[in-house]
């Protein structure tokens, strides 16, 4: 792709060579005007002859000069675009020519404060650390640790302490990287600006500006505050990061708009804080500073919800903090997964207490050493100690996977959320489209219709296919035989200020996007500006830059003798057609199917036009022109956008376009990328497209009554996007907002997942977002959604695995309460360290392996999962209970088999075997080793079984291997999980046979013939699980009711045509689109 750079100096901002100057203000009785003055003249030190035309009263003499504008004045300043400059000067007591006095400016600065945007407080390290500790699961572990140390069980207490520290360290490291949000709105403020005070031009810090200051803007300046322009020349500003407008906005300082309710992007007599001046120069009056500017209003929307209580009484603030603190601990705030896991931890806490009560009651409340140990053992069994660490590690791995897909995750908690999105709200410019202009087609009288297709690089004149009346240009069409085409291309090249060149195998361009597009079109035929000038032996005589007032540009070239001039003009059709040397009927006949287009007039031969008796050289030059042709321009969609939108639709995700562009341009692009369906009825499509002002006029109840929210909203403001997000939330939708500009930031913050553009996005948008796209490509969002779904599935898998183990252990320990030793104490079939080893070492690596599972083949063919239900679906709860019962029962069987086969049953359980080994504990220690080995083997098999909740372990890819066994492919595909299972088998033997360690730490002995019991239980467990899966498939239970979905089935469910393949190329996407265009400004 090409690289667009910004020129250091914009040539078109200079006045034309010659004596002509446009009249810029017409005094009329109905309208107060402001006489213009030369922006380069010396500072004004005396009043003008008609001060009343400039200001109603002097700021220094008015009795209210030192007072701040009243509330009525502030309300009126909100509609500054609707007011005359003189009226504004009256309102805020200033002078349009002399500005404020220094004394008055200082007084207003003291009263109103600096021109700055308040920043959100940064997150403290202690706050992040407290967040790691203040969750229910960690609290349960802390209580268990305290009890272990309380009964002098230092080994178990030390292990639990290590678990807690591991969870805290892993979580802190990830959150510290993700939570460091520092709003950068202050970077958008110009540090220095030129202002008129005391009748003199001076440079001041932007933060010292006050309402009523008169500010001058030049090329490259950042607008320091919201300004009502009242004088200027060829001024245009880049408001893309504020309004989403793809092109610089040409301003009309002398115009007063006729309606107050006009979108920000259409207020052409205003310049807004944070935008940059791309060409021209202007003078404006400050009407808003700091938080009152449009950028400030956005910053206010971005403030954290905690700020809602900042202005309340101390009591209210204290109650608010208490509510927030306990809300974080109890799981009342956070993403769906955070809320579910926190509530689940609370449930485990309550369950642990109930189980401890059961243990104590069975032992007749004789709470002594062994009884406490057994209670702790049950508490340890019910808690998935490695859950926090495994979840954090899995999410960290997910962030790396997304980074490889050009998605940077700033907040880990959004990983599980993005997989369940139901709606994506996307900006158009630079997100769905390339943010660059392309000349798509042209109509040339005498030559025909020129079309350009399959363009992949807007700056590359060799990219794409060029046709002239269905004849390929590459086939060798003799251009010399077509003078109309020759003169048309000459006009495009010569009436152009852009530079397009190839550097280091990359095409780069400098200049305005529209001029670059026209220059590239000419270069496709070999018409480079410098080459044309040399070939035709021309030299530039005069240049009249593009002016927003007249919407055209003209250049005059002369021959070496200076005896003849060639005039080239380009501009908007309505501006150039009246200057053609044709009849009115012929002018009316010049039609173009695209309303928004660029007009190019052909050259004309003329005698010298700079004679003194001429009224205006420019007026003379732009008279009696010949019709050259029309060019249609548009901002092309990205190559991958159409396929990405289609994939979202097949995945049950609706794509909405919320843009600052005009409604016709937005609609055309929406059809082109597939957001709007061409096959749908026109009446239905029209209901899915709305202008922002129309949407904003609707109340929330009226919006809620709309059957389908609009898929396209044009001329969007920040509040429009926020209202759209809130409307989706009221419909229980889970939405993603994508964007790159300041105008997107509030909605990025309010959305469930905010995704900002990394290359062309503003710092504000990046800081407000949860994710950042490094390639600014909409298709990367699809990868993020797919990765989110994969991550959600994998979280369910390792949750299932961990909880099956916990349920099995609890069942085993509760039933084993019936086994009493000689002292009347219950004998636990698994020691606390055996349980911790199984939960932390064996299960943890298996859980991490499950977290690394690849996405299922049909993961993007199914609708989004319901985030309100979360990961704890009915199927997961049912399966974990059934599998846990299978596992716990078989572990109990292995324990019972040993104590009956090696001894005399429950009467031969020794005495004090819970605290350590003595000669009477030999059978119990062998039974424990057998139970531990059985639990370990069953956990290893379960890791493969839960790869899918209903497909058989022997064929987990029924699409790729229909009616075949693919067990080896299933277990080998995930190498980490495979080796984790193998390591689990290997490590089980030293745990059982290592001398001293097995007896002292794990409280069991080596086994021999008992391995037969272990293998028998493993085979039985495998048969039980496979039988349950077969029942689910046969009777349509849970995921068993969904047959593997094919591409055709997914397209049919989404209502899409199967004629267009999913892997839609950019060329096909472009060809099926309507001719979209944008207006040259």
VOKOL-184651 format. One record per residue (C-alpha): residue in three letters; x, y, z. Coordinates in steps of 0.02 Angstrom, whole numbers, plus 50000, padded with zeros to 5 digits. Example, Ala and Ser with C-alpha at 12.3 -4.5 7.8 and 13.67 -1.06 7.14 Angstrom:
<bapas>
ala506154977550390
ser506844994750357
</bapas>
This chain:
<bapas>
unk500005000050000
unk500535017649975
unk501085029750107
unk500245046550120
unk501265060650194
unk500805078250237
unk501725092350151
unk502625104750262
unk501875119350167
unk500215119050074
unk500495128649914
unk498655131249879
unk498455142450030
unk499405156549948
unk498445169749851
unk498475168249661
unk499835176349559
unk499035192049496
unk498065206949561
unk496375198249579
unk495595196749752
unk493895189249786
unk492645200749871
unk492375192050038
unk490975201450122
unk489425209750056
unk488575222150173
unk486685220250168
unk485315228450271
unk484735211550335
unk486415205850394
unk487785213150498
unk489455210150415
unk491235211150471
unk492405220050350
unk493875208950314
unk495655214250336
unk497325207950276
unk497935194350389
unk499725199950361
unk499455218250400
unk500205226550551
unk499265225750715
unk497785237250727
unk498065250950855
unk496605262650818
unk494745259750800
unk494095257250625
unk492975270050546
unk491425259350571
unk491645250950739
unk489785247250755
unk489945235250610
unk491245225850708
unk490585226250885
unk489135233450977
unk490125240351121
unk491905241051178
unk492485227651297
unk493395240551398
unk491945252651423
unk490445241451444
unk489785240951619
unk489705222051613
unk491415219751536
unk492175212451691
unk490735200851722
unk490595183351650
unk489305180151516
unk487635175851592
unk486775159151571
unk485755165651426
unk487355170751338
unk488135153751368
unk486615145051296
unk486665156051142
unk488515152451116
unk488075134151093
unk487315139750928
unk488755151150878
unk488655144750699
unk486905151950693
unk487435169250752
unk488245183850662
unk490025187750720
unk489485204950776
unk488085197550880
unk489315185850964
unk490465200451000
unk488995209451080
unk488595194051181
unk490305191151257
unk490905209251259
unk492405208451144
unk493065217450990
unk493245207850828
unk494715218250768
unk495625223550926
unk495175208551033
unk495135208851222
unk496255219551329
unk497615210251425
unk496795215551588
unk495105208651538
unk495905192451473
unk496805189751640
unk495185193051735
unk494245180351632
unk495645167651650
unk495565169351840
unk493665167951837
unk493395154051708
unk494985144051731
unk496245137851602
unk495825131151431
unk496185113051476
unk495315096251483
unk495205087351650
unk496065070651655
unk495515054551735
unk496555049351885
unk497775035551846
unk497595018451924
unk498725015852077
unk499825000652101
unk499034997552271
unk497324997952193
unk497834984552067
unk498604974052207
unk497044975652315
unk495984969952168
unk496984953752158
unk496664949952342
unk494874956052356
unk493974941752271
unk492994927652348
unk494094913452286
unk495674921052360
unk494774924452525
unk494264906152537
unk496074901052508
unk496664913452641
unk495474906052768
unk496054888352725
unk497864893852740
unk497554901452911
unk496744885652976
unk498184875052911
unk499464885553002
unk498314885953154
unk498454867153175
unk500324867153139
unk500154859052967
unk501544869552891
unk501774859352734
unk499964861152679
unk499904879352737
unk501494883152639
unk500794875252481
unk499174885352493
unk500204901152525
unk501184897652366
unk499554895552271
unk498904912252334
unk500524921252290
unk500534913352117
unk498764919352084
unk499164936952146
unk500794938652049
unk500084932351884
unk498524943151899
unk499494958551953
unk500734957251811
unk499364956351680
unk498244969651757
unk499674981951782
unk500034981651596
unk498204983051550
unk497574996051675
unk498825010151647
unk497595022051563
unk498095040251550
unk496905050551447
unk497855060351314
unk496595073551265
unk497835086951318
unk498945081451174
unk497645088151056
unk497835105751125
unk499015117651038
unk500355123451161
unk500565140351076
unk499325150450974
unk499205167750897
unk497935179250975
unk497445197550954
unk497465207051119
unk497565225851143
unk497475227350954
unk499105217850931
unk499525200250876
unk500425190451011
unk500835172351047
unk500125164751205
unk499935147451280
unk498355138951223
unk497855135351402
unk497765154151435
unk496425157251303
unk494765164151364
unk493055166151287
unk493105181851180
unk494905180351122
unk495225183050937
unk496325168850868
unk497235167750702
unk497505151050616
unk498785146250483
unk499265130150393
unk499795116650515
unk499035124850669
unk498035114550793
unk496425123650834
unk496645128251019
unk494805130951063
unk493095131050982
unk493085145950863
unk491735155150767
unk492675160050609
unk492295177150536
unk493725179950414
unk494845168750312
unk495495162650146
unk495405144950079
unk495325138250255
unk495035119650283
unk495265108950437
unk495495090450466
unk494095084950582
unk494225066250548
unk494665062350729
unk493205072750791
unk491795069650666
unk492405055050562
unk492385065550402
unk493575057150280
unk494155073250196
unk494725090050261
unk493215101250287
unk493215117450188
unk492635131850296
unk491555146650250
unk491995159850381
unk490845172950307
unk489295162050307
unk487985162050442
unk487025145750445
unk485145146550438
unk484755132850564
unk485365129850741
unk485105110950739
unk486505106450620
unk487755092050643
unk489505097150694
unk490235091450529
unk489125103350432
unk489515118950534
unk490715125950408
unk490925142650494
unk491605134350651
unk493335127350692
unk493385114950835
unk494705112050965
unk495895097850923
unk495645098750734
unk497105103750624
unk497225116950489
unk497665108650324
unk497625123850211
unk497255142350210
unk497145154550353
unk495765161950457
unk495285172250607
unk493995166950734
unk493245171650901
unk493385159551047
unk491635153851097
unk492095138851207
unk493615133151305
unk494135118051407
unk492745106251455
unk491475116951362
unk492245112951192
unk491655098351088
unk493235088951138
unk492895093451319
unk491135086551305
unk491865070351241
unk493085070151386
unk491625072351504
unk490795057051429
unk492415047451454
unk492515051151640
unk492425035751747
unk490765031851827
unk491575034251996
unk491555052851959
unk489675052951974
unk489855053952162
unk491295066352165
unk490175081352189
unk489115073552325
unk489225075352512
unk490575066152612
unk489275053752676
unk488675049652501
unk490455047752439
unk490855036052584
unk489325025352550
unk489765025152366
unk491525018752403
unk490855005352520
unk489614999752389
unk490984999052256
unk492164989552371
unk490924976052418
unk490264975752241
unk492004971152178
unk492214957652309
unk490474950152292
unk490494950052103
unk489214963652070
unk490294972551940
unk491384966851795
unk491224957051635
unk490004942351626
unk491394929751660
unk492054939851807
unk490324941051883
unk489974922451858
unk491634916851929
unk491494928452079
unk489754922052117
unk490384904452092
unk491774907752218
unk490474913952342
unk489514897852315
unk491084887752347
unk491384897752506
unk489654893652569
unk489844875452514
unk491514874052605
unk490684880252765
unk489244867852743
unk490454853552713
unk491484858352865
unk489894858352969
unk489474841052901
unk491204834652947
unk491094841853123
unk489334835353150
unk489784817753094
unk491194818153222
unk489964824153356
unk490754841653358
unk492344834753434
unk493384847653342
unk495144841753374
unk496694839653268
unk496124825453153
unk494384832353134
unk495074849453086
unk496254841252962
unk494794831952882
unk493794848152874
unk495244856952792
unk495424842352672
unk493614844152618
unk493814863052601
unk495354860552493
unk494424847852387
unk492974859652349
unk494094873952290
unk494874874252115
unk496494881752180
unk497284884052009
unk495754892151929
unk496344910151942
unk498094906251881
unk497494895251738
unk496194908051685
unk497484922151686
unk498774911751592
unk497484906351464
unk496974924351435
unk498784929751423
unk499054916451289
unk497474922751205
unk498194940351200
unk499734933851110
unk498654924450986
unk497644940250954
unk499254950250936
unk499774938450798
unk498094942750719
unk498474961450732
unk497394964050887
unk498184971151044
unk497204967551202
unk497294981351331
unk496094973851456
unk496104955151486
unk494304954351543
unk493684958851369
unk494414943051294
unk492984931951349
unk491724945651308
unk492174948551126
unk491714930651081
unk489904933551133
unk489574949651038
unk487934951150947
unk488224968050863
unk489734977250794
unk489594996150774
unk490965001950657
unk491575018550594
unk491725019850405
unk493235030450365
unk494855020950385
unk493975006050462
unk492794998750334
unk493625009250199
unk495435013250161
unk495295031650206
unk496005036350036
unk495185042649876
unk495135033349711
unk494555039449541
unk493315025849501
unk492585031649336
unk492525046249217
unk491435052449075
unk492385061148935
unk491395068648790
unk492135062648628
unk493095048648713
unk491815038548809
unk491675031548984
unk493255027349079
unk493175014549220
unk494465008349344
unk494184991549429
unk495084980049550
unk496184993449624
unk497134987449777
unk498295002449807
unk497555019949788
unk499285027449755
unk499865014549628
unk499435019649448
unk499825001949390
unk498574993849509
unk496904988049439
unk496114986549267
unk495745002049163
unk494425001649027
unk493835014648903
unk492125009948835
unk492464991548877
unk494174991948793
unk495644987548905
unk496935001348907
unk498314988448929
unk497874981248758
unk498764995648675
unk497405008348641
unk498205022748542
unk497865037948651
unk498575049848520
unk497085045748411
unk495875052448541
unk496175071148568
unk494725072548690
unk495535059748806
unk497235067848781
unk496645085148832
unk495625078148977
unk497125069149050
unk498205084549024
unk496955094549127
unk497015081749268
unk498915082149273
unk499215100749251
unk497845107449365
unk498555097949512
unk499705101349659
unk499965083549720
unk501545073149701
unk501425054449669
unk503025044449656
unk503785027449690
unk505095026049825
unk505915009849879
unk504624999349786
unk503215008549878
unk502065021449799
unk501915037249904
unk500885052949883
unk500885070649950
unk499405082349938
unk497525083049956
unk496665066049937
unk495585071849790
unk497065078849694
unk498065062949726
unk496635052549654
unk496545063449497
unk498425063249475
unk498485044149491
unk497115042849358
unk498145053449238
unk499715043549277
unk498845027549227
unk499005034049048
unk500755040849072
unk500235058849106
unk501405064549243
unk501345083249277
unk503185086749253
unk503265076049096
unk501735084549021
unk502475101749053
unk504115096848969
unk503255087848826
unk502105102348785
unk503445115448823
unk502405124848950
unk502785135249102
unk501635140149245
unk500995157949229
unk499645159449362
unk498845148249492
unk497165151749572
unk497015139549718
unk495465129949762
unk494275141349857
unk492825135049959
unk491805150249910
unk491875146449724
unk492285127649732
unk493555127249592
unk495395128849551
unk496205136149396
unk497975136249327
unk498625146049179
unk500105140049077
unk500995149848941
unk502105145448796
unk503925151048797
unk503525166248692
unk502105171248808
unk500955174148662
unk499645161348712
unk498955154448872
unk498185137748911
unk496885137949050
unk496425122549151
unk495025122449279
unk494325109049393
unk492995109849528
unk491245105149579
unk490025103449433
unk488855117049495
unk490335129049503
unk491125125449334
unk489635121749220
unk489075140149218
unk490795144849149
unk490675133348998
unk490605140648823
unk489035130948777
unk487185134648767
unk486035133148918
unk485235117648843
unk486915109348828
unk487335114149007
unk485725106149065
unk486125090448967
unk487735087549061
unk487185074549188
unk488145062249294
unk487385047149379
unk488405050749535
unk487825066249624
unk489465068949714
unk490865070349589
unk492335080849530
unk492165090949373
unk493635094049259
unk493595106749118
unk494735105548967
unk496005118848923
unk495665133248809
unk496845143948709
unk496785162248756
unk497775178048731
unk498675185248882
unk497395188549018
unk498395199849132
unk498095216149041
unk497755231349153
unk496045234649077
unk495405217549128
unk494195217849276
unk494895201849355
unk496215189949287
unk495375175249374
unk493655179849309
unk494385181549135
unk495295165049148
unk493755155449207
unk492655161049063
unk492135152048902
unk492885135348954
unk492695119448854
unk491885104048931
unk493255091548974
unk492405078049077
unk491755071849244
unk492675060849369
unk491845050549505
unk492865048349664
unk492575037449815
unk493435030749970
unk493585012149928
unk493214998450055
unk494644988250117
unk494954972550019
unk494454961150161
unk492954971050224
unk491574962750122
unk492144945250169
unk492334950350351
unk490564957650357
unk489874941950276
unk490774930950401
unk490054941150544
unk488304939050474
unk488534920250461
unk489114920350642
unk487504929050693
unk488354945850723
unk487494961250650
unk488654974750580
unk488144993050596
unk489005007950514
unk489055023750619
unk489955037150521
unk490165055750507
unk490035055250317
unk488525060250212
unk487075048150207
unk487215044350020
unk489055040350032
unk488775029550187
unk487325020350104
unk488335016549947
unk489785009550048
unk488574999550156
unk487874991150002
unk489614988149936
unk490284979250090
unk488674969650120
unk488004978450274
unk486444982250173
unk485694968450067
unk485434972549883
unk484154958749870
unk483084966250008
unk481564976749969
unk481984995349948
unk480715000150080
unk481544988650207
unk483284994850164
unk482745012950183
unk482155009450360
unk483875003050404
unk484715019450354
unk484515035250458
unk485325052250477
unk485985056250650
unk484835071150675
unk483345060050637
unk483945046850760
unk484345059950894
unk482595067050885
unk481895050350940
unk481625047451125
unk482255031551206
unk480515023651208
unk480305027951023
unk481965019950983
unk481455004451080
unk479885002750974
unk480905001550813
unk480864983650751
unk482684983550695
unk483974996450744
unk484685005450591
unk486184997350510
unk486825014050445
unk486815030650537
unk487625045250445
unk488275061950509
unk488525054450681
unk488975064450835
unk489765056950992
unk488095057051083
unk487265048050937
unk488495033750952
unk488285032851139
unk486385032451120
unk486555018450993
unk487585008151116
unk486325011451254
unk484885006551140
unk485754989951106
unk486004987151292
unk484144989751321
unk483844975951195
unk485014964551292
unk486264965151150
unk488124963751180
unk489004976051067
unk490734980451004
unk491134998250952
unk492565001350832
unk493285018250790
unk494825028750768
unk494365046450813
unk494045056950965
unk492215056450917
unk492215037650943
unk492955037951118
unk491365039751224
unk490535025451132
unk492115015051146
unk492035017551332
unk490185013651346
unk490214998451232
unk490454981151304
unk492064979851203
unk492894995151126
unk494094992350982
unk495175006850920
unk496215008550764
unk498095008050799
unk498845015950643
unk497685030650613
unk496785031150779
unk496925045250902
unk497765042951070
unk496105046551152
unk495235032251062
unk496645020251103
unk496605024551287
unk494715022551295
unk494715005951202
unk494864988151267
unk495744982351109
unk496774990650973
unk496934984850793
unk498734987150735
unk498264985950551
unk496634996150560
unk495804981950466
unk493994977550499
unk494354959550456
unk495484958450609
unk493924960950713
unk493264944650643
unk494854936250701
unk494594944050872
unk492804937550879
unk493374920250825
unk494784920550953
unk493544926351085
unk492384911951045
unk493834899651049
unk494364906651217
unk492584905551285
unk492454887451229
unk494134883451307
unk493674891851471
unk492164880451478
unk493284865451442
unk494544868551579
unk493194874051700
unk492334857651666
unk493944848251697
unk494364857251859
unk492604856051929
unk492404837651886
unk493944834651993
unk493254845052136
unk491544836652132
unk492334819352128
unk493424823452278
unk491974830652378
unk490884815452341
unk492314803952390
unk492704813052552
unk490884814952607
unk490494796452583
unk492144791752664
unk491564800252824
unk490774783452860
unk492494775252871
unk493034776453054
unk494704771453125
unk494994763353293
unk494914780253378
unk493214784253303
unk493884797453182
unk493454797652998
unk494854791952885
unk495074802252727
unk495394792152569
unk496454806352497
unk497654816752600
unk497624835852586
unk499284835652493
unk498674822552371
unk497184833652333
unk498274849152313
unk499464839452201
unk498044833352092
unk497244850652084
unk498824860952062
unk500074850051969
unk499084837051873
unk497524847151833
unk498364864051808
unk499414858951659
unk497964849351586
unk496854864751608
unk498154875851523
unk498224863251381
unk496334864151363
unk496484883051361
unk497624881251210
unk496384871051109
unk496174876950930
unk494504883550870
unk493234870850812
unk492964870650624
unk491194877550633
unk491504890150771
unk491004904850658
unk489484896050587
unk488494896250749
unk487594910750834
unk488404919750981
unk488294911751152
unk487204920251281
unk488354930451392
unk486934932751518
unk487064914151553
unk488944914451543
unk490094899551547
unk489024890151673
unk487764883651550
unk486504870351592
unk487514857751491
unk489124861651585
unk488274860251754
unk487444843851705
unk489004836251631
unk490134840951776
unk488924833151899
unk488774817051798
unk490634815551761
unk491064820451939
unk489894807052005
unk490694794151889
unk492434799251945
unk492054800652130
unk491144784052133
unk492564774852045
unk493854782752162
unk492814776752308
unk492714759452228
unk494604758652215
unk494804763552398
unk493524750852457
unk494244736952349
unk495954738952427
unk495384739752609
unk494314724152582
unk495554714752474
unk497094718552579
unk496244718752748
unk494644714652835
unk493684730052779
unk493194745252880
unk493734736853042
unk495554737152987
unk495834755952961
unk497164758353094
unk497244772953215
unk497834790953187
unk498174788153002
unk497624805652957
unk499094813453049
unk500474801752993
unk501084783952969
unk501134770653102
unk501144751453082
unk499254750653091
unk499064761952938
unk499844750852804
unk498184746052721
unk497514763852729
unk499104770752649
unk499024757852508
unk497184761852481
unk497584780352473
unk498944777452343
unk497724767252238
unk496384780652253
unk497644794152206
unk498234784252054
unk496414781352001
unk496014799952020
unk497564804651920
unk497214792651775
unk495384797951767
unk495884816451762
unk497094812851620
unk495754803951518
unk494494817651558
unk495654830651482
unk495384822551312
unk493554818851338
unk493064836951374
unk493834843251211
unk492034842451152
unk490504840251260
unk489544828451144
unk490724821851011
unk491584805351046
unk493414804851094
unk493624792450951
unk492964804850821
unk493014822950873
unk493074829050693
unk491504821450614
unk491604833950470
unk493394829850425
unk493234811250467
unk491424806050434
unk491044788450499
unk492884785850538
unk493924784750697
unk495084799650722
unk495674796650901
unk497514798850859
unk497174814850763
unk496124821050910
unk497434818451044
unk498944823250937
unk498254839650868
unk498504848651034
unk500334844951069
unk500394854151236
unk498914844351303
unk499624828151235
unk501284830251324
unk500394836651481
unk499424820151486
unk501004810151455
unk501904819751592
unk500434816651709
unk500604797851683
unk502474798351712
unk502454809751865
unk501154798851951
unk502464785151978
unk503784794952077
unk502394802552182
unk501844784952230
unk503554776252239
unk504794789652295
unk505354784352469
unk505064795652618
unk504124808352511
unk502684796552480
unk502474792252663
unk502924808752747
unk502164821352625
unk500774812352533
unk500364799752670
unk500274784452558
unk501334769152513
unk501924760752354
unk500704748752270
unk500874733152161
unk499364722652114
unk498244737852146
unk498664744251970
unk497404731851904
unk496044740952001
unk496664757651932
unk496584751651751
unk494884743551777
unk494174759751847
unk494924769651702
unk494134758551569
unk492464758951661
unk492524778051673
unk492914779551488
unk491434768351445
unk490264778351557
unk490774795051481
unk490624788751302
unk488904781451342
unk488294798151410
unk488934807051255
unk488034794551145
unk486414797751241
unk486644816551216
unk486874814251029
unk485434802151014
unk484164812451112
unk484794829951064
unk485364835051238
unk486444850651251
unk487714852151111
unk487174834951052
unk485654842550966
unk486744852650848
unk487434843350700
unk489094849850632
unk488594865150529
unk489244867350354
unk489584883550261
unk488004881850159
unk486944879050313
unk487704894250399
unk487354905150247
unk485564899050239
unk485284902550423
unk485994920150403
unk484874923350251
unk486364925350135
unk486524919749957
unk487614904649933
unk488124910549761
unk489474922049829
unk490894912749914
unk491464917450087
unk493224920250028
unk492624935049929
unk494064944349850
unk494224962949849
unk493924963149663
unk492274953849675
unk491764964549821
unk492084980249722
unk491204974149567
unk489584970149657
unk489504987449735
unk488655003349684
unk489685017849622
unk490025027249782
unk490825044249782
unk491225058949890
unk491095077449861
unk492655087149826
unk492775101449945
</bapas>
